[in-house]
């Protein structure tokens, strides 16, 4: 193996949220388990492989999932439990290399190039990790081993669940050639349709198209797609860095135009973002909202506050103000999001700012600590400060 060849492992837990629910309640084993929003307005977060046979998958509207699989077991998200298991899994990954790039609670890239001298080949390491995860948590993880993040990711997806796919160096182009073009990152529906017009349906087809044609049609993206088709991906594995922003967004099952409904959704998003900021001990000065209309036109509006905040009330008040700068009541919207950025540790700017201005710091601290504790146990949004709800209702009456 050349000295500059990397060994990358992509590890992806199998139907993670659903698998944790089955682990905690073995009576669910073999049943179609769906984890997601507890109402028809939410989306599916995870589906067991039994549920997937009915066409249920992540990001599917819950209403659709219930129609496809009426006999399914539909469960609410228990984020605190999934985070607990995830921490144990990530600790296992870090036993083999510090070069761990988490993509989510249940997925990560590992660069084990330098670890092989002490721990065996990349294949040996992947086998050890899968065994440790199973023995420690009772869950299965699929793994792909390759020379790049792109190849490792595609490899891990091919043999789920509980699979291990090894791609030796030099075999990337042959390995990728028969796979559908949709396997490449960044090739969405519109790009697939455009590629189909020039006869490209597999990754191998893409390699046969002259580069000038691809660049003429797709610009730099055409060249990047062709490099990906050859297995070329120079992106490094990047260990998690400090968050630059904290945000949450919701894509609605049906387009929304009603102001009260939109503000209710905004409130729910603010509660999630506020809780995440507080859990990390962070505050932020810049609040931004994102609105995507029915025609997919997307707008953002932002405001930088005089003092950093992380409380739901300040986020909601600022978000409502920003909504006034959009066309929410004139044009139906399909997506709404809110982000807190310009972050800093709460202690570095004074604890008072964590809970806004003009209120009792001690009272608000107890309030949000209690809210966060309850939502950890019963799910985000299971309790909402009455003052926030009243504020919203009073605004509607004005």
C-alpha positions as CSV (number, residue, x, y, z in Angstrom):
1,X,0.0,0.0,0.0
2,X,1.5,3.4,-1.0
3,X,2.5,5.5,2.1
4,X,0.0,8.3,1.1
5,X,-3.0,5.9,0.9
6,X,-5.6,6.5,3.6
7,X,-7.7,4.0,5.4
8,X,-11.2,5.4,6.2
9,X,-14.0,3.6,8.0
10,X,-17.6,4.7,7.8
11,X,-19.7,3.3,10.6
12,X,-23.5,3.6,10.6
13,X,-25.8,2.1,13.3
14,X,-28.7,0.1,11.9
15,X,-32.1,1.8,12.2
16,X,-30.7,3.4,15.4
17,X,-33.7,5.0,17.1
18,X,-35.9,2.0,16.3
19,X,-33.2,-0.5,17.3
20,X,-32.8,1.2,20.7
21,X,-36.6,1.0,21.3
22,X,-36.5,-2.7,20.5
23,X,-33.4,-3.2,22.7
24,X,-35.4,-1.6,25.6
25,X,-38.5,-3.5,24.8
26,X,-37.7,-6.9,23.3
27,X,-41.4,-7.6,22.8
28,X,-41.1,-5.2,19.8
29,X,-38.7,-7.5,18.0
30,X,-39.9,-8.5,14.6
31,X,-42.6,-5.8,14.5
32,X,-42.7,-2.8,12.2
33,X,-41.4,-0.1,14.6
34,X,-41.6,3.6,13.6
35,X,-40.1,6.4,15.7
36,X,-41.0,10.0,15.0
37,X,-43.4,12.8,15.7
38,X,-46.3,11.9,17.9
39,X,-48.8,13.4,15.5
40,X,-49.6,13.3,11.8
41,X,-47.8,16.6,11.3
42,X,-44.4,15.1,12.2
43,X,-41.9,13.1,10.2
44,X,-40.4,9.6,10.6
45,X,-37.0,9.7,12.4
46,X,-36.3,6.0,12.1
47,X,-38.0,2.8,10.9
48,X,-37.1,-0.8,11.7
49,X,-36.3,-3.0,8.7
50,X,-39.7,-4.7,9.1
51,X,-41.4,-1.2,8.7
52,X,-39.2,-0.4,5.7
53,X,-40.8,-3.3,3.8
54,X,-44.0,-1.2,3.7
55,X,-42.2,1.7,2.2
56,X,-41.7,3.6,5.5
57,X,-38.4,5.5,5.8
58,X,-36.7,8.5,7.5
59,X,-38.2,11.9,6.7
60,X,-41.5,10.4,5.5
61,X,-44.5,12.3,6.9
62,X,-46.0,10.4,9.8
63,X,-49.4,10.6,8.2
64,X,-48.1,8.8,5.1
65,X,-46.3,6.3,7.3
66,X,-49.5,5.4,9.1
67,X,-51.3,4.9,5.8
68,X,-48.5,2.7,4.4
69,X,-48.2,0.7,7.6
70,X,-51.3,0.9,9.8
71,X,-50.2,-2.1,11.8
72,X,-47.0,-0.4,12.8
73,X,-45.9,0.4,16.3
74,X,-45.5,4.2,16.4
75,X,-43.3,5.6,19.2
76,X,-42.3,9.1,20.2
77,X,-38.6,10.2,20.1
78,X,-36.7,9.6,23.3
79,X,-33.7,11.8,22.5
80,X,-32.0,11.5,25.9
81,X,-31.9,7.7,25.6
82,X,-30.5,7.8,22.1
83,X,-27.8,10.4,23.2
84,X,-26.8,8.1,26.1
85,X,-26.3,5.1,23.8
86,X,-24.5,7.3,21.2
87,X,-22.0,8.5,23.8
88,X,-21.1,4.9,24.5
89,X,-20.7,4.1,20.8
90,X,-18.5,7.2,20.2
91,X,-16.3,6.2,23.1
92,X,-15.6,2.9,21.4
93,X,-14.7,4.7,18.2
94,X,-12.2,6.9,20.0
95,X,-10.4,3.8,21.4
96,X,-9.0,3.2,18.0
97,X,-8.3,6.7,16.7
98,X,-8.7,10.4,17.7
99,X,-9.7,11.1,14.1
100,X,-13.4,10.6,14.5
101,X,-15.9,12.8,12.6
102,X,-19.4,12.2,13.9
103,X,-22.1,13.0,11.3
104,X,-25.0,12.4,13.7
105,X,-25.7,10.4,16.9
106,X,-25.5,7.1,14.9
107,X,-22.9,7.7,12.2
108,X,-19.2,8.6,12.0
109,X,-16.1,8.5,9.8
110,X,-12.8,7.2,11.3
111,X,-9.4,7.8,9.8
112,X,-7.4,4.7,11.0
113,X,-4.4,5.2,8.7
114,X,-2.0,5.8,11.7
115,X,-3.7,3.3,13.9
116,X,-2.9,0.2,11.8
117,X,0.7,-0.1,13.2
118,X,-0.7,-1.0,16.6
119,X,-4.1,-2.3,16.0
120,X,-4.0,-4.3,12.7
121,X,-5.4,-3.5,9.3
122,X,-8.4,-1.3,8.7
123,X,-10.5,-4.4,8.2
124,X,-9.3,-5.8,11.6
125,X,-10.2,-2.5,13.3
126,X,-13.6,-2.5,11.7
127,X,-14.3,-6.0,12.9
128,X,-13.1,-5.2,16.4
129,X,-15.3,-2.1,16.5
130,X,-18.4,-3.9,15.3
131,X,-17.9,-6.6,17.9
132,X,-17.4,-4.1,20.7
133,X,-20.5,-2.2,19.8
134,X,-22.6,-5.4,19.8
135,X,-21.1,-6.6,23.1
136,X,-21.4,-3.2,24.8
137,X,-24.8,-2.0,23.6
138,X,-26.5,-5.0,22.1
139,X,-26.9,-3.1,18.8
140,X,-25.5,-3.7,15.3
141,X,-23.4,-1.3,13.2
142,X,-22.7,-1.6,9.5
143,X,-19.2,-0.6,8.3
144,X,-17.5,0.3,5.0
145,X,-13.7,0.5,4.6
146,X,-12.1,2.4,1.8
147,X,-9.5,5.0,0.8
148,X,-11.8,8.0,1.0
149,X,-14.9,9.2,2.8
150,X,-17.0,8.8,-0.4
151,X,-16.1,5.2,-1.0
152,X,-16.4,4.2,2.7
153,X,-19.8,5.7,2.9
154,X,-21.1,4.0,-0.2
155,X,-19.6,0.7,1.0
156,X,-21.3,0.8,4.4
157,X,-24.7,1.4,2.7
158,X,-24.4,-1.7,0.5
159,X,-24.7,-4.5,3.1
160,X,-27.1,-3.1,5.7
161,X,-28.0,-4.2,8.3
162,X,-25.0,-5.6,10.2
163,X,-22.8,-5.6,7.2
164,X,-19.1,-5.1,6.5
165,X,-17.8,-4.1,3.1
166,X,-14.1,-3.8,2.4
167,X,-12.8,-2.0,-0.7
168,X,-9.1,-2.6,-1.4
169,X,-7.0,0.4,-2.7
170,X,-7.1,0.7,-6.5
171,X,-10.5,-0.9,-6.9
172,X,-12.6,2.2,-6.4
173,X,-13.6,2.8,-10.0
174,X,-14.5,-0.8,-10.7
175,X,-16.4,-1.0,-7.5
176,X,-18.5,2.2,-8.2
177,X,-19.1,1.6,-11.9
178,X,-22.3,-0.6,-11.8
179,X,-23.9,1.4,-9.0
180,X,-26.8,3.9,-9.8
181,X,-25.7,7.5,-10.2
182,X,-27.9,8.4,-7.2
183,X,-25.3,6.8,-4.9
184,X,-23.0,9.8,-5.5
185,X,-23.3,12.7,-3.0
186,X,-24.9,15.8,-4.4
187,X,-26.7,14.0,-7.2
188,X,-30.3,14.8,-6.5
189,X,-33.5,14.3,-8.5
190,X,-33.0,17.3,-10.9
191,X,-29.3,16.4,-11.6
192,X,-30.3,12.7,-12.2
193,X,-32.9,13.8,-14.7
194,X,-30.4,16.0,-16.5
195,X,-27.8,13.2,-16.5
196,X,-30.4,10.7,-17.9
197,X,-30.8,13.0,-20.9
198,X,-27.2,12.3,-21.9
199,X,-27.4,8.6,-21.2
200,X,-26.0,8.6,-17.6
201,X,-27.7,6.2,-15.3
202,X,-24.8,4.4,-13.5
203,X,-21.6,5.8,-12.1
204,X,-19.7,4.0,-14.8
205,X,-21.8,5.8,-17.4
206,X,-20.6,9.1,-16.0
207,X,-17.0,8.1,-16.4
208,X,-17.6,7.5,-20.2
209,X,-18.8,11.1,-20.8
210,X,-16.0,13.4,-22.0
211,X,-15.1,15.9,-19.3
212,X,-15.7,19.0,-21.6
213,X,-19.4,17.9,-22.0
214,X,-19.9,17.6,-18.3
215,X,-18.3,20.9,-17.5
216,X,-20.3,22.6,-20.3
217,X,-23.5,21.3,-18.9
218,X,-22.9,21.3,-15.1
219,X,-19.8,23.6,-14.7
220,X,-17.5,22.8,-11.8
221,X,-20.1,20.4,-10.4
222,X,-19.6,18.2,-13.6
223,X,-15.9,17.8,-12.9
224,X,-16.5,17.0,-9.2
225,X,-19.1,14.4,-10.2
226,X,-16.6,12.7,-12.5
227,X,-13.9,12.7,-9.9
228,X,-16.3,11.2,-7.5
229,X,-17.2,8.5,-10.1
230,X,-13.5,7.6,-10.1
231,X,-13.5,7.3,-6.3
232,X,-11.5,10.5,-5.9
233,X,-12.4,12.3,-2.6
234,X,-9.6,14.2,-0.8
235,X,-11.7,15.5,2.0
236,X,-10.1,14.8,5.4
237,X,-11.8,13.2,8.4
238,X,-12.4,16.2,10.6
239,X,-12.9,15.6,14.4
240,X,-15.9,17.5,15.7
241,X,-15.2,21.2,16.2
242,X,-17.0,23.8,18.2
243,X,-20.4,24.5,16.8
244,X,-20.7,27.8,14.8
245,X,-24.5,27.8,15.1
246,X,-27.4,25.9,16.6
247,X,-30.5,25.5,14.5
248,X,-33.6,23.5,13.8
249,X,-36.0,23.4,10.9
250,X,-39.3,21.7,10.0
251,X,-40.5,20.7,6.5
252,X,-44.3,20.5,6.6
253,X,-46.3,17.6,5.2
254,X,-48.6,20.2,3.7
255,X,-47.9,23.8,2.8
256,X,-48.9,26.2,5.6
257,X,-50.3,29.7,5.3
258,X,-52.1,30.3,8.6
259,X,-50.2,32.8,10.8
260,X,-51.2,31.1,14.1
261,X,-50.0,27.7,12.9
262,X,-46.7,29.2,11.6
263,X,-46.1,30.9,14.9
264,X,-46.9,27.7,16.8
265,X,-44.3,25.9,14.7
266,X,-41.8,28.7,15.3
267,X,-42.4,28.3,19.1
268,X,-41.7,24.6,18.9
269,X,-38.5,25.2,17.0
270,X,-37.4,27.9,19.5
271,X,-37.8,25.5,22.3
272,X,-35.6,22.9,20.7
273,X,-32.9,25.4,19.8
274,X,-33.0,27.0,23.2
275,X,-32.6,23.7,24.9
276,X,-29.7,22.7,22.7
277,X,-27.9,25.9,23.4
278,X,-28.4,25.6,27.1
279,X,-27.3,22.0,27.2
280,X,-24.0,23.1,25.6
281,X,-23.6,26.1,27.9
282,X,-23.8,28.5,25.0
283,X,-25.5,31.8,24.2
284,X,-25.7,33.6,20.9
285,X,-26.3,37.1,19.6
286,X,-27.6,36.5,16.1
287,X,-31.0,35.0,15.5
288,X,-31.9,34.0,11.9
289,X,-35.0,32.4,10.4
290,X,-35.3,30.5,7.1
291,X,-38.5,30.3,5.1
292,X,-39.0,28.2,2.0
293,X,-42.2,29.0,0.0
294,X,-44.3,26.5,-2.0
295,X,-42.3,27.3,-5.1
296,X,-39.1,26.4,-3.3
297,X,-37.9,30.0,-3.2
298,X,-36.0,30.4,0.0
299,X,-35.4,33.5,2.1
300,X,-33.5,34.2,5.3
301,X,-33.9,37.1,7.8
302,X,-31.5,37.7,10.7
303,X,-31.0,40.1,13.6
304,X,-28.0,40.6,15.9
305,X,-29.1,41.4,19.4
306,X,-27.4,43.8,21.8
307,X,-26.9,40.9,24.3
308,X,-26.5,37.2,23.8
309,X,-29.4,34.9,24.7
310,X,-30.3,31.2,24.9
311,X,-33.8,31.4,26.3
312,X,-36.9,30.3,24.4
313,X,-38.7,33.6,25.1
314,X,-36.0,35.7,23.5
315,X,-35.7,33.4,20.5
316,X,-39.4,33.3,19.9
317,X,-39.9,37.1,20.2
318,X,-37.0,37.7,17.8
319,X,-38.2,35.0,15.4
320,X,-41.7,36.6,15.3
321,X,-40.2,39.9,14.6
322,X,-38.2,38.4,11.7
323,X,-41.3,36.6,10.3
324,X,-42.9,40.1,9.7
325,X,-40.2,40.6,7.1
326,X,-41.4,37.7,5.1
327,X,-44.5,36.9,3.0
328,X,-45.8,34.1,5.3
329,X,-49.4,35.1,5.0
330,X,-49.3,35.9,1.3
331,X,-47.4,32.8,0.1
332,X,-47.8,29.2,1.5
333,X,-44.6,27.9,3.1
334,X,-43.2,24.4,3.1
335,X,-40.3,24.9,5.5
336,X,-39.5,27.0,8.5
337,X,-36.3,27.1,10.5
338,X,-34.5,29.2,13.1
339,X,-30.8,29.4,14.0
340,X,-28.8,30.9,16.8
341,X,-25.3,31.9,15.9
342,X,-22.5,34.3,17.0
343,X,-22.0,31.8,19.9
344,X,-20.0,32.2,23.1
345,X,-19.8,30.3,26.4
346,X,-22.5,31.5,28.7
347,X,-20.1,32.1,31.6
348,X,-18.0,34.4,29.5
349,X,-20.8,36.9,29.1
350,X,-22.5,36.7,32.4
351,X,-25.2,34.2,33.5
352,X,-27.9,36.9,33.3
353,X,-27.8,36.9,29.5
354,X,-28.5,33.2,29.3
355,X,-32.1,33.9,30.4
356,X,-32.7,37.3,28.9
357,X,-33.0,40.7,30.6
358,X,-35.2,42.3,33.2
359,X,-36.2,39.1,35.0
360,X,-35.1,37.2,38.1
361,X,-32.0,35.2,37.1
362,X,-32.5,32.7,39.8
363,X,-36.2,32.2,39.0
364,X,-35.6,31.8,35.2
365,X,-32.6,29.5,35.9
366,X,-34.8,27.1,37.9
367,X,-37.6,27.3,35.3
368,X,-35.5,26.4,32.3
369,X,-33.6,23.7,34.3
370,X,-36.9,22.1,35.2
371,X,-38.2,22.4,31.6
372,X,-35.1,20.9,30.2
373,X,-35.1,18.0,32.7
374,X,-38.7,17.2,31.8
375,X,-38.1,17.3,28.0
376,X,-35.1,15.1,28.4
377,X,-37.4,12.5,30.0
378,X,-40.5,12.9,27.9
379,X,-39.4,14.5,24.7
380,X,-38.8,18.0,23.4
381,X,-41.9,20.1,23.6
382,X,-43.6,18.0,26.2
383,X,-43.8,21.1,28.4
384,X,-44.1,24.7,27.2
385,X,-43.9,27.8,29.4
386,X,-47.4,29.2,29.8
387,X,-46.0,32.7,29.4
388,X,-44.8,31.8,25.9
389,X,-48.2,30.4,24.9
390,X,-50.0,33.3,26.4
391,X,-47.7,35.8,24.6
392,X,-48.5,34.1,21.3
393,X,-52.3,34.1,22.0
394,X,-52.3,37.7,23.1
395,X,-50.5,38.7,20.0
396,X,-53.1,37.1,17.8
397,X,-55.9,39.0,19.6
398,X,-54.2,42.4,19.1
